[in-house]
């Protein structure tokens, strides 16, 4: 282990959080400080002795501040090796710079604003910062680099304890620096790809940067390890901003279920409740309030609801919380707010995870990622419900107003059900859901079976299918159960046969022109 006692620091930061205090502490330890632009001005205003880089190099800042630190006296000082480069450094009046404190122009936050122009985005691409950071990281044997304000106190503590910065700490800081510059470059390249080619463009090389948020007890099963990552510097992620009021940390399966619940309940503007089991809805309803919506969603399939995730799109109140506790065991409750009365009720079941998220539902990500065959599948998100036009009535019988409303409700739910998906609904509530079957006929039979098990009347209900019917058999099955209207994408070679079937049974049918497979 070697200990580096810094003698000269170069400080150039965009994020000035804590930099005055840190610089003051360095000065007290006899460290000479070099700085640039706004950072130098801030330090001087706070009574800290600082040497401007332009005075140190004898070369002014040029091009509106674009050219400041790209100079041999700066990079030679950062890269210099006292045991190898001493004579060359002395001959060229280059002095060691053994501590670099730098963070980068805020490209991520600037481009997060959709109104940012390309010119503004490009001006916020840092050049000198990454060069200094990478140089210091490369020379970690003789130079320490700090890119995160959260590390200031730890470095000061180490300097107190060891009278310097240990080699292992410098290596850890160097690794963090490389991770930061690689993340920065990835954000820039991905942004410029989208600007130049549009949001549907998929570049030949996709650079991704994710930061570890939590290590989990296990993955889908106890013998699997798991970690949860979030996109680096993505401040829009709703889960990252959510507040856990009580309960154990989220598990691997919890996060998959919570994601499915959030995406489904976000589809509705009326008070709504979604109950998720194994990342697919087992009960969904809208009503005059979330208490009634929960009652209706729960009655769809009380058996499957056990151990599920419940999402509502209104704050959780006391009566709803008490009803949930009375009815079932639940893993997670997700809501855009929670009352004190509800929190008091939930304290009787401290293991229930109460997750409160922002009241405004976030936009879905630009792309959806999943792994397969050792690679990455990337697609744009499924944000639409219809093909941009009103569903086409293809049957002889027109659906009534209530039927049409229920059809659109069922179609919305079907979008979030694992394929093959069949949804039976009545009165803005699911009464049977058939999911994840290899045969669409089997999904229809399961939906009917679920309704029967729950004691719900199918007669007069509507049916939604996430994809077209290739044969009339599913129509015949639905007719036997009393389904009066159907919504589906259409597009089968046997559409005429299917239309003939609904006409035979007096069923109304709509074509959406868009399917919603969910694997």
FENBEL-V578746 format. One record per residue. N is the residue number from 1. RES is the residue in three letters. PSI is psi in radians with two decimals (999 if undefined). OMEGA is omega in degrees with one decimal (none if undefined). Layout:
# FENBEL-V578746
n=N res=RES psi=PSI omega=OMEGA
n=N res=RES psi=PSI omega=OMEGA
This chain:
# FENBEL-V578746
n=1 res=UNK psi=2.24 omega=173.0
n=2 res=UNK psi=2.61 omega=-179.3
n=3 res=UNK psi=2.22 omega=178.5
n=4 res=UNK psi=2.15 omega=175.5
n=5 res=UNK psi=1.79 omega=-174.7
n=6 res=UNK psi=2.45 omega=176.8
n=7 res=UNK psi=-0.45 omega=-177.6
n=8 res=UNK psi=2.23 omega=-178.3
n=9 res=UNK psi=2.44 omega=171.9
n=10 res=UNK psi=2.09 omega=-176.2
n=11 res=UNK psi=2.10 omega=179.4
n=12 res=UNK psi=1.76 omega=-171.9
n=13 res=UNK psi=2.49 omega=171.1
n=14 res=UNK psi=-0.79 omega=175.4
n=15 res=UNK psi=1.89 omega=-172.7
n=16 res=UNK psi=0.24 omega=177.1
n=17 res=UNK psi=2.08 omega=174.3
n=18 res=UNK psi=0.05 omega=-173.1
n=19 res=UNK psi=-0.57 omega=178.9
n=20 res=UNK psi=-0.83 omega=-179.5
n=21 res=UNK psi=-0.73 omega=-179.5
n=22 res=UNK psi=-0.77 omega=-179.9
n=23 res=UNK psi=-0.69 omega=177.7
n=24 res=UNK psi=-0.73 omega=178.9
n=25 res=UNK psi=-0.68 omega=177.5
n=26 res=UNK psi=-0.78 omega=179.6
n=27 res=UNK psi=-0.71 omega=178.8
n=28 res=UNK psi=-0.42 omega=178.5
n=29 res=UNK psi=0.12 omega=176.1
n=30 res=UNK psi=0.29 omega=180.0
n=31 res=UNK psi=2.24 omega=175.5
n=32 res=UNK psi=2.41 omega=-175.1
n=33 res=UNK psi=2.23 omega=170.3
n=34 res=UNK psi=2.53 omega=-179.6
n=35 res=UNK psi=2.97 omega=-175.8
n=36 res=UNK psi=2.69 omega=167.2
n=37 res=UNK psi=-2.17 omega=-175.5
n=38 res=UNK psi=-0.58 omega=178.6
n=39 res=UNK psi=-0.79 omega=179.0
n=40 res=UNK psi=-0.75 omega=-179.8
n=41 res=UNK psi=-0.76 omega=-179.7
n=42 res=UNK psi=-0.77 omega=-179.3
n=43 res=UNK psi=-0.75 omega=180.0
n=44 res=UNK psi=-0.70 omega=179.2
n=45 res=UNK psi=-0.43 omega=-179.6
n=46 res=UNK psi=0.33 omega=172.6
n=47 res=UNK psi=0.37 omega=-179.9
n=48 res=UNK psi=2.28 omega=177.8
n=49 res=UNK psi=2.16 omega=-177.6
n=50 res=UNK psi=2.47 omega=176.5
n=51 res=UNK psi=2.14 omega=178.5
n=52 res=UNK psi=2.44 omega=-179.3
n=53 res=UNK psi=-0.66 omega=-179.9
n=54 res=UNK psi=-0.61 omega=175.9
n=55 res=UNK psi=-0.65 omega=-178.4
n=56 res=UNK psi=-0.73 omega=-178.3
n=57 res=UNK psi=-0.34 omega=-174.5
n=58 res=UNK psi=0.34 omega=-177.5
n=59 res=UNK psi=2.19 omega=-173.9
n=60 res=UNK psi=2.76 omega=170.2
n=61 res=UNK psi=2.37 omega=-174.8
n=62 res=UNK psi=2.92 omega=170.7
n=63 res=UNK psi=0.81 omega=177.8
n=64 res=UNK psi=0.50 omega=179.4
n=65 res=UNK psi=-0.02 omega=178.6
n=66 res=UNK psi=-0.56 omega=-176.5
n=67 res=UNK psi=1.86 omega=-177.8
n=68 res=UNK psi=-0.95 omega=-171.0
n=69 res=UNK psi=-0.07 omega=-179.0
n=70 res=UNK psi=1.39 omega=-174.5
n=71 res=UNK psi=2.52 omega=-178.7
n=72 res=UNK psi=-0.59 omega=-179.3
n=73 res=UNK psi=-0.45 omega=176.8
n=74 res=UNK psi=-0.99 omega=-175.4
n=75 res=UNK psi=-0.53 omega=173.7
n=76 res=UNK psi=-0.66 omega=178.1
n=77 res=UNK psi=-0.62 omega=179.9
n=78 res=UNK psi=-0.71 omega=-174.8
n=79 res=UNK psi=-0.17 omega=-173.5
n=80 res=UNK psi=2.46 omega=176.6
n=81 res=UNK psi=1.95 omega=-174.6
n=82 res=UNK psi=-0.58 omega=-177.1
n=83 res=UNK psi=-0.23 omega=-177.1
n=84 res=UNK psi=-0.70 omega=-169.2
n=85 res=UNK psi=0.22 omega=-173.0
n=86 res=UNK psi=-0.90 omega=-176.4
n=87 res=UNK psi=-0.75 omega=-179.0
n=88 res=UNK psi=-0.66 omega=178.5
n=89 res=UNK psi=-0.73 omega=178.7
n=90 res=UNK psi=-0.71 omega=-178.8
n=91 res=UNK psi=-0.42 omega=-177.2
n=92 res=UNK psi=0.27 omega=177.2
n=93 res=UNK psi=0.80 omega=178.3
n=94 res=UNK psi=2.21 omega=-179.5
n=95 res=UNK psi=2.59 omega=-178.6
n=96 res=UNK psi=2.37 omega=168.4
n=97 res=UNK psi=1.80 omega=-169.9
n=98 res=UNK psi=0.15 omega=171.6
n=99 res=UNK psi=2.17 omega=176.8
n=100 res=UNK psi=2.17 omega=176.9
n=101 res=UNK psi=1.93 omega=-174.4
n=102 res=UNK psi=2.44 omega=163.3
n=103 res=UNK psi=2.92 omega=-160.0
n=104 res=UNK psi=2.81 omega=174.6
n=105 res=UNK psi=2.49 omega=-172.4
n=106 res=UNK psi=1.06 omega=-178.2
n=107 res=UNK psi=-0.74 omega=-176.6
n=108 res=UNK psi=-0.87 omega=-177.2
n=109 res=UNK psi=-0.60 omega=178.8
n=110 res=UNK psi=-0.81 omega=-176.7
n=111 res=UNK psi=-0.15 omega=174.1
n=112 res=UNK psi=-0.39 omega=175.9
n=113 res=UNK psi=2.05 omega=-176.3
n=114 res=UNK psi=-0.30 omega=-179.3
n=115 res=UNK psi=-0.01 omega=179.8
n=116 res=UNK psi=2.30 omega=178.2
n=117 res=UNK psi=2.77 omega=177.6
n=118 res=UNK psi=-0.68 omega=179.7
n=119 res=UNK psi=-0.77 omega=179.0
n=120 res=UNK psi=-0.71 omega=179.1
n=121 res=UNK psi=-0.80 omega=-177.6
n=122 res=UNK psi=-0.65 omega=178.5
n=123 res=UNK psi=-0.34 omega=178.9
n=124 res=UNK psi=0.32 omega=170.5
n=125 res=UNK psi=2.04 omega=-178.4
n=126 res=UNK psi=2.39 omega=178.8
n=127 res=UNK psi=-0.97 omega=-177.9
n=128 res=UNK psi=-0.65 omega=-178.8
n=129 res=UNK psi=-0.96 omega=178.6
n=130 res=UNK psi=-0.62 omega=179.5
n=131 res=UNK psi=-0.79 omega=178.8
n=132 res=UNK psi=-0.76 omega=-177.7
n=133 res=UNK psi=-0.79 omega=-179.1
n=134 res=UNK psi=-0.65 omega=177.8
n=135 res=UNK psi=-0.81 omega=-179.8
n=136 res=UNK psi=-0.68 omega=178.7
n=137 res=UNK psi=-0.69 omega=178.0
n=138 res=UNK psi=-0.62 omega=-175.7
n=139 res=UNK psi=0.63 omega=-175.4
n=140 res=UNK psi=-0.29 omega=175.2
n=141 res=UNK psi=-0.46 omega=-176.0
n=142 res=UNK psi=-0.10 omega=-175.4
n=143 res=UNK psi=2.45 omega=174.4
n=144 res=UNK psi=2.54 omega=-179.8
n=145 res=UNK psi=2.35 omega=178.9
n=146 res=UNK psi=2.13 omega=-180.0
n=147 res=UNK psi=-0.13 omega=-174.9
n=148 res=UNK psi=2.09 omega=178.6
n=149 res=UNK psi=-0.42 omega=179.5
n=150 res=UNK psi=-0.21 omega=-180.0
n=151 res=UNK psi=-0.10 omega=-176.1
n=152 res=UNK psi=-0.90 omega=-175.9
n=153 res=UNK psi=-0.68 omega=179.8
n=154 res=UNK psi=-0.70 omega=178.9
n=155 res=UNK psi=-0.75 omega=178.2
n=156 res=UNK psi=-0.72 omega=178.2
n=157 res=UNK psi=-0.74 omega=179.4
n=158 res=UNK psi=-0.68 omega=178.7
n=159 res=UNK psi=-0.57 omega=176.1
n=160 res=UNK psi=-0.78 omega=-173.6
n=161 res=UNK psi=-0.67 omega=-173.3
n=162 res=UNK psi=0.08 omega=-176.6
n=163 res=UNK psi=0.66 omega=179.7
n=164 res=UNK psi=-2.95 omega=-177.4
n=165 res=UNK psi=2.13 omega=-176.2
n=166 res=UNK psi=2.73 omega=-177.9
n=167 res=UNK psi=-0.67 omega=-179.5
n=168 res=UNK psi=-0.60 omega=176.0
n=169 res=UNK psi=-0.72 omega=178.7
n=170 res=UNK psi=-0.65 omega=178.3
n=171 res=UNK psi=-0.71 omega=177.3
n=172 res=UNK psi=-0.72 omega=177.8
n=173 res=UNK psi=-0.63 omega=178.2
n=174 res=UNK psi=-0.75 omega=177.9
n=175 res=UNK psi=-0.75 omega=178.6
n=176 res=UNK psi=-0.63 omega=178.9
n=177 res=UNK psi=-0.78 omega=178.8
n=178 res=UNK psi=-0.69 omega=177.2
n=179 res=UNK psi=-0.70 omega=-178.7
n=180 res=UNK psi=-0.79 omega=-178.5
n=181 res=UNK psi=-0.60 omega=177.7
n=182 res=UNK psi=-0.68 omega=176.3
n=183 res=UNK psi=-0.76 omega=-178.1
n=184 res=UNK psi=-0.82 omega=179.3
n=185 res=UNK psi=-0.65 omega=179.5
n=186 res=UNK psi=-0.75 omega=179.7
n=187 res=UNK psi=-0.75 omega=-178.9
n=188 res=UNK psi=-0.85 omega=-176.7
n=189 res=UNK psi=-0.69 omega=179.4
n=190 res=UNK psi=-0.67 omega=178.5
n=191 res=UNK psi=-0.83 omega=-178.2
n=192 res=UNK psi=-0.56 omega=175.7
n=193 res=UNK psi=-0.76 omega=179.2
n=194 res=UNK psi=-0.68 omega=179.8
n=195 res=UNK psi=-0.73 omega=-173.6
n=196 res=UNK psi=-0.49 omega=-172.1
n=197 res=UNK psi=-0.06 omega=178.2
n=198 res=UNK psi=2.83 omega=-172.8
n=199 res=UNK psi=-0.35 omega=179.9
n=200 res=UNK psi=0.00 omega=-179.1
n=201 res=UNK psi=2.39 omega=176.0
n=202 res=UNK psi=1.92 omega=-175.4
n=203 res=UNK psi=2.79 omega=-179.3
n=204 res=UNK psi=-0.49 omega=173.8
n=205 res=UNK psi=2.22 omega=-179.1
n=206 res=UNK psi=2.05 omega=179.1
n=207 res=UNK psi=2.11 omega=-178.3
n=208 res=UNK psi=2.55 omega=178.0
n=209 res=UNK psi=2.06 omega=179.4
n=210 res=UNK psi=2.51 omega=-178.7
n=211 res=UNK psi=2.35 omega=-178.0
n=212 res=UNK psi=2.22 omega=179.3
n=213 res=UNK psi=-0.71 omega=-179.1
n=214 res=UNK psi=2.54 omega=169.7
n=215 res=UNK psi=2.39 omega=-175.1
n=216 res=UNK psi=2.77 omega=179.0
n=217 res=UNK psi=-0.64 omega=175.7
n=218 res=UNK psi=3.08 omega=-178.5
n=219 res=UNK psi=-2.39 omega=178.8
n=220 res=UNK psi=-0.55 omega=-179.5
n=221 res=UNK psi=2.73 omega=-174.5
n=222 res=UNK psi=-0.42 omega=-178.8
n=223 res=UNK psi=0.02 omega=-179.8
n=224 res=UNK psi=2.32 omega=174.0
n=225 res=UNK psi=2.75 omega=-175.6
n=226 res=UNK psi=2.62 omega=177.1
n=227 res=UNK psi=2.58 omega=176.4
n=228 res=UNK psi=2.18 omega=177.8
n=229 res=UNK psi=2.61 omega=171.3
n=230 res=UNK psi=2.66 omega=179.0
n=231 res=UNK psi=2.25 omega=-176.3
n=232 res=UNK psi=2.36 omega=176.5
n=233 res=UNK psi=0.35 omega=175.7
n=234 res=UNK psi=1.72 omega=-176.6
n=235 res=UNK psi=0.00 omega=-177.6
n=236 res=UNK psi=-0.15 omega=-175.6
n=237 res=UNK psi=2.14 omega=-173.5
n=238 res=UNK psi=-0.63 omega=-177.5
n=239 res=UNK psi=-0.63 omega=179.1
n=240 res=UNK psi=-0.55 omega=-178.1
n=241 res=UNK psi=-0.11 omega=-176.6
n=242 res=UNK psi=2.74 omega=-179.8
n=243 res=UNK psi=2.20 omega=176.2
n=244 res=UNK psi=1.95 omega=-176.4
n=245 res=UNK psi=-0.55 omega=-180.0
n=246 res=UNK psi=2.97 omega=175.3
n=247 res=UNK psi=2.95 omega=178.8
n=248 res=UNK psi=2.83 omega=174.6
n=249 res=UNK psi=2.63 omega=178.3
n=250 res=UNK psi=2.44 omega=176.2
n=251 res=UNK psi=3.03 omega=176.7
n=252 res=UNK psi=-0.88 omega=-178.5
n=253 res=UNK psi=-0.60 omega=176.6
n=254 res=UNK psi=-0.79 omega=-176.5
n=255 res=UNK psi=-0.71 omega=177.0
n=256 res=UNK psi=-0.72 omega=-179.4
n=257 res=UNK psi=-0.72 omega=179.5
n=258 res=UNK psi=-0.70 omega=178.1
n=259 res=UNK psi=-0.79 omega=179.1
n=260 res=UNK psi=-0.71 omega=-178.7
n=261 res=UNK psi=-0.79 omega=-179.6
n=262 res=UNK psi=-0.82 omega=-177.3
n=263 res=UNK psi=-0.63 omega=-178.5
n=264 res=UNK psi=-0.85 omega=-176.3
n=265 res=UNK psi=-0.44 omega=178.8
n=266 res=UNK psi=-0.25 omega=-179.7
n=267 res=UNK psi=-0.34 omega=-169.9
n=268 res=UNK psi=2.45 omega=174.9
n=269 res=UNK psi=-0.49 omega=176.4
n=270 res=UNK psi=2.80 omega=173.9
n=271 res=UNK psi=2.21 omega=-172.5
n=272 res=UNK psi=2.70 omega=174.3
n=273 res=UNK psi=2.39 omega=176.7
n=274 res=UNK psi=2.25 omega=173.8
n=275 res=UNK psi=2.17 omega=-174.4
n=276 res=UNK psi=2.40 omega=172.3
n=277 res=UNK psi=2.19 omega=-177.8
n=278 res=UNK psi=0.82 omega=172.9
n=279 res=UNK psi=0.34 omega=175.5
n=280 res=UNK psi=2.55 omega=-178.6
n=281 res=UNK psi=2.42 omega=170.2
n=282 res=UNK psi=-0.12 omega=174.9
n=283 res=UNK psi=2.31 omega=-179.7
n=284 res=UNK psi=2.45 omega=177.0
n=285 res=UNK psi=2.67 omega=167.0
n=286 res=UNK psi=2.66 omega=-177.2
n=287 res=UNK psi=-2.98 omega=-178.1
n=288 res=UNK psi=-0.41 omega=175.5
n=289 res=UNK psi=2.95 omega=-174.4
n=290 res=UNK psi=-0.41 omega=176.3
n=291 res=UNK psi=-0.84 omega=178.1
n=292 res=UNK psi=-0.68 omega=178.6
n=293 res=UNK psi=-0.73 omega=177.7
n=294 res=UNK psi=-0.78 omega=179.0
n=295 res=UNK psi=-0.81 omega=-177.8
n=296 res=UNK psi=-0.73 omega=179.4
n=297 res=UNK psi=-0.73 omega=-178.2
n=298 res=UNK psi=-0.68 omega=-176.5
n=299 res=UNK psi=-0.28 omega=177.7
n=300 res=UNK psi=-0.77 omega=-174.3
n=301 res=UNK psi=1.31 omega=-177.8
n=302 res=UNK psi=-0.56 omega=-178.9
n=303 res=UNK psi=-0.85 omega=-179.6
n=304 res=UNK psi=-0.49 omega=-178.4
n=305 res=UNK psi=-0.42 omega=-179.1
n=306 res=UNK psi=2.18 omega=179.0
n=307 res=UNK psi=0.30 omega=-177.6
n=308 res=UNK psi=-2.98 omega=175.9
n=309 res=UNK psi=2.27 omega=-179.3
n=310 res=UNK psi=2.22 omega=175.8
n=311 res=UNK psi=2.34 omega=172.8
n=312 res=UNK psi=2.77 omega=-178.1
n=313 res=UNK psi=0.35 omega=171.7
n=314 res=UNK psi=2.80 omega=178.1
n=315 res=UNK psi=2.50 omega=177.7
n=316 res=UNK psi=2.15 omega=178.9
n=317 res=UNK psi=3.03 omega=-176.5
n=318 res=UNK psi=-0.88 omega=-179.1
n=319 res=UNK psi=-0.70 omega=179.6
n=320 res=UNK psi=-0.74 omega=178.7
n=321 res=UNK psi=-0.77 omega=180.0
n=322 res=UNK psi=-0.66 omega=178.5
n=323 res=UNK psi=-0.73 omega=178.2
n=324 res=UNK psi=-0.82 omega=-179.8
n=325 res=UNK psi=-0.62 omega=179.5
n=326 res=UNK psi=-0.61 omega=-172.5
n=327 res=UNK psi=-0.66 omega=-164.2
n=328 res=UNK psi=2.88 omega=166.0
n=329 res=UNK psi=2.33 omega=-178.0
n=330 res=UNK psi=2.49 omega=179.6
n=331 res=UNK psi=-0.84 omega=-175.6
n=332 res=UNK psi=2.44 omega=168.3
n=333 res=UNK psi=2.22 omega=-176.5
n=334 res=UNK psi=2.20 omega=-177.9
n=335 res=UNK psi=2.69 omega=177.4
n=336 res=UNK psi=0.87 omega=-177.6
n=337 res=UNK psi=2.74 omega=179.3
n=338 res=UNK psi=2.36 omega=-178.4
n=339 res=UNK psi=2.83 omega=176.8
n=340 res=UNK psi=-0.64 omega=178.7
n=341 res=UNK psi=-0.71 omega=178.7
n=342 res=UNK psi=-0.74 omega=179.3
n=343 res=UNK psi=-0.68 omega=178.0
n=344 res=UNK psi=-0.74 omega=178.7
n=345 res=UNK psi=-0.71 omega=-177.0
n=346 res=UNK psi=-0.34 omega=179.7
n=347 res=UNK psi=-0.37 omega=176.9
n=348 res=UNK psi=-0.29 omega=176.9
n=349 res=UNK psi=1.34 omega=-170.9
n=350 res=UNK psi=-0.30 omega=179.9
n=351 res=UNK psi=-0.25 omega=177.4
n=352 res=UNK psi=2.27 omega=179.3
n=353 res=UNK psi=2.06 omega=177.0
n=354 res=UNK psi=1.92 omega=-173.8
n=355 res=UNK psi=2.02 omega=179.1
n=356 res=UNK psi=2.19 omega=-178.7
n=357 res=UNK psi=3.06 omega=-179.1
n=358 res=UNK psi=2.62 omega=-176.1
n=359 res=UNK psi=-0.40 omega=179.0
n=360 res=UNK psi=2.13 omega=-178.8
n=361 res=UNK psi=2.33 omega=-176.1
n=362 res=UNK psi=2.74 omega=175.0
n=363 res=UNK psi=2.56 omega=177.7
n=364 res=UNK psi=2.75 omega=179.5
n=365 res=UNK psi=2.78 omega=179.9
n=366 res=UNK psi=-0.56 omega=-178.2
n=367 res=UNK psi=2.69 omega=175.6
n=368 res=UNK psi=2.34 omega=-176.0
n=369 res=UNK psi=2.48 omega=171.1
n=370 res=UNK psi=2.64 omega=-177.6
n=371 res=UNK psi=2.59 omega=177.0
n=372 res=UNK psi=2.40 omega=174.5
n=373 res=UNK psi=0.60 omega=-179.8
n=374 res=UNK psi=0.12 omega=-179.8
n=375 res=UNK psi=-2.87 omega=-175.5
n=376 res=UNK psi=2.18 omega=172.4
n=377 res=UNK psi=2.25 omega=-177.8
n=378 res=UNK psi=2.28 omega=177.4
n=379 res=UNK psi=2.77 omega=174.1
n=380 res=UNK psi=2.65 omega=-176.2
n=381 res=UNK psi=2.69 omega=178.7
n=382 res=UNK psi=1.47 omega=-173.7
n=383 res=UNK psi=-0.23 omega=-175.4
n=384 res=UNK psi=2.78 omega=175.0
n=385 res=UNK psi=-0.62 omega=-174.6
n=386 res=UNK psi=2.96 omega=-177.2
n=387 res=UNK psi=0.28 omega=177.2
n=388 res=UNK psi=-0.02 omega=178.4
n=389 res=UNK psi=2.88 omega=176.7
n=390 res=UNK psi=2.47 omega=176.1
n=391 res=UNK psi=2.49 omega=-177.2
n=392 res=UNK psi=2.24 omega=173.9
n=393 res=UNK psi=2.06 omega=-176.1
n=394 res=UNK psi=-0.05 omega=-179.1
n=395 res=UNK psi=2.90 omega=175.1
n=396 res=UNK psi=-0.72 omega=-176.8
n=397 res=UNK psi=2.32 omega=175.5
n=398 res=UNK psi=2.45 omega=176.2
n=399 res=UNK psi=2.55 omega=174.6
n=400 res=UNK psi=3.01 omega=-177.3
n=401 res=UNK psi=-0.80 omega=179.4
n=402 res=UNK psi=-0.71 omega=177.5
n=403 res=UNK psi=-0.78 omega=-178.8
n=404 res=UNK psi=-0.72 omega=178.5
n=405 res=UNK psi=-0.75 omega=178.4
n=406 res=UNK psi=-0.62 omega=177.7
n=407 res=UNK psi=-0.78 omega=179.7
n=408 res=UNK psi=-0.63 omega=175.1
n=409 res=UNK psi=-0.87 omega=-178.5
n=410 res=UNK psi=-0.67 omega=179.2
n=411 res=UNK psi=-0.69 omega=178.2
n=412 res=UNK psi=-0.76 omega=179.1
n=413 res=UNK psi=-0.75 omega=-177.6
n=414 res=UNK psi=-0.54 omega=177.8
n=415 res=UNK psi=-0.46 omega=-174.7
n=416 res=UNK psi=0.08 omega=-179.9
n=417 res=UNK psi=2.44 omega=-179.5
n=418 res=UNK psi=2.41 omega=179.7
n=419 res=UNK psi=2.64 omega=-9.8
n=420 res=UNK psi=2.38 omega=-173.2
n=421 res=UNK psi=2.28 omega=171.8
n=422 res=UNK psi=2.29 omega=179.9
n=423 res=UNK psi=2.18 omega=171.0
n=424 res=UNK psi=2.37 omega=-177.4
n=425 res=UNK psi=2.67 omega=176.3
n=426 res=UNK psi=2.35 omega=177.7
n=427 res=UNK psi=0.68 omega=179.0
n=428 res=UNK psi=0.58 omega=177.6
n=429 res=UNK psi=2.46 omega=174.0
n=430 res=UNK psi=2.52 omega=173.7
n=431 res=UNK psi=-0.12 omega=176.0
n=432 res=UNK psi=2.33 omega=179.8
n=433 res=UNK psi=2.19 omega=173.7
n=434 res=UNK psi=2.13 omega=-170.6
n=435 res=UNK psi=2.61 omega=167.3
n=436 res=UNK psi=0.43 omega=-179.6
n=437 res=UNK psi=2.64 omega=178.3
n=438 res=UNK psi=-0.44 omega=179.7
n=439 res=UNK psi=2.33 omega=177.7
n=440 res=UNK psi=-0.55 omega=176.3
n=441 res=UNK psi=-0.74 omega=179.3
n=442 res=UNK psi=-0.67 omega=177.4
n=443 res=UNK psi=-0.72 omega=178.4
n=444 res=UNK psi=-0.70 omega=179.3
n=445 res=UNK psi=-0.69 omega=-179.8
n=446 res=UNK psi=-0.71 omega=178.1
n=447 res=UNK psi=-0.74 omega=178.4
n=448 res=UNK psi=-0.69 omega=179.4
n=449 res=UNK psi=-0.73 omega=178.6
n=450 res=UNK psi=-0.76 omega=179.6
n=451 res=UNK psi=-0.75 omega=179.9
n=452 res=UNK psi=-0.75 omega=-179.9
n=453 res=UNK psi=-0.59 omega=-179.7
n=454 res=UNK psi=-0.03 omega=179.9
n=455 res=UNK psi=0.53 omega=-178.5
n=456 res=UNK psi=2.47 omega=-177.3
n=457 res=UNK psi=2.10 omega=179.7
n=458 res=UNK psi=-0.57 omega=-176.6
n=459 res=UNK psi=2.19 omega=-178.1
n=460 res=UNK psi=-0.01 omega=178.6
n=461 res=UNK psi=2.94 omega=176.4
n=462 res=UNK psi=2.89 omega=-178.4
n=463 res=UNK psi=2.43 omega=173.4
n=464 res=UNK psi=2.47 omega=176.6
n=465 res=UNK psi=2.33 omega=-175.6
n=466 res=UNK psi=-0.30 omega=177.9
n=467 res=UNK psi=3.02 omega=-174.6
n=468 res=UNK psi=2.82 omega=174.7
n=469 res=UNK psi=2.10 omega=179.8
n=470 res=UNK psi=-0.33 omega=-179.9
n=471 res=UNK psi=2.94 omega=-178.3
n=472 res=UNK psi=-0.10 omega=-173.2
n=473 res=UNK psi=-0.66 omega=178.2
n=474 res=UNK psi=-0.57 omega=178.3
n=475 res=UNK psi=-0.76 omega=179.1
n=476 res=UNK psi=-0.70 omega=177.6
n=477 res=UNK psi=-0.76 omega=179.9
n=478 res=UNK psi=-0.72 omega=-179.6
n=479 res=UNK psi=-0.69 omega=178.4
n=480 res=UNK psi=-0.54 omega=-179.3
n=481 res=UNK psi=-0.21 omega=178.6
n=482 res=UNK psi=0.28 omega=176.9
n=483 res=UNK psi=2.37 omega=-176.5
n=484 res=UNK psi=-0.27 omega=-179.0
n=485 res=UNK psi=2.60 omega=-174.8
n=486 res=UNK psi=2.49 omega=171.5
n=487 res=UNK psi=2.34 omega=-178.1
n=488 res=UNK psi=2.86 omega=-176.0
n=489 res=UNK psi=-0.60 omega=-169.0
n=490 res=UNK psi=3.07 omega=177.9
n=491 res=UNK psi=0.08 omega=177.7
n=492 res=UNK psi=2.65 omega=173.8
n=493 res=UNK psi=-0.39 omega=-178.7
n=494 res=UNK psi=0.50 omega=177.5
n=495 res=UNK psi=-0.69 omega=-177.7
n=496 res=UNK psi=-0.64 omega=178.3
n=497 res=UNK psi=-0.70 omega=179.7
n=498 res=UNK psi=-0.71 omega=177.5
n=499 res=UNK psi=-0.69 omega=176.9
n=500 res=UNK psi=-0.67 omega=-179.2
n=501 res=UNK psi=-0.79 omega=-179.6
n=502 res=UNK psi=-0.61 omega=177.8
n=503 res=UNK psi=-0.63 omega=176.9
n=504 res=UNK psi=-0.62 omega=-175.7
n=505 res=UNK psi=0.02 omega=-178.7
n=506 res=UNK psi=0.50 omega=-179.2
n=507 res=UNK psi=2.43 omega=172.9
n=508 res=UNK psi=2.52 omega=-180.0
n=509 res=UNK psi=2.41 omega=176.7
n=510 res=UNK psi=2.47 omega=170.1
n=511 res=UNK psi=2.31 omega=-179.4
n=512 res=UNK psi=-0.39 omega=-176.8
n=513 res=UNK psi=0.14 omega=-178.8
n=514 res=UNK psi=2.36 omega=177.8
n=515 res=UNK psi=2.91 omega=-178.7
n=516 res=UNK psi=1.10 omega=173.5
n=517 res=UNK psi=2.48 omega=175.1
n=518 res=UNK psi=1.82 omega=-178.0
n=519 res=UNK psi=999 omega=none
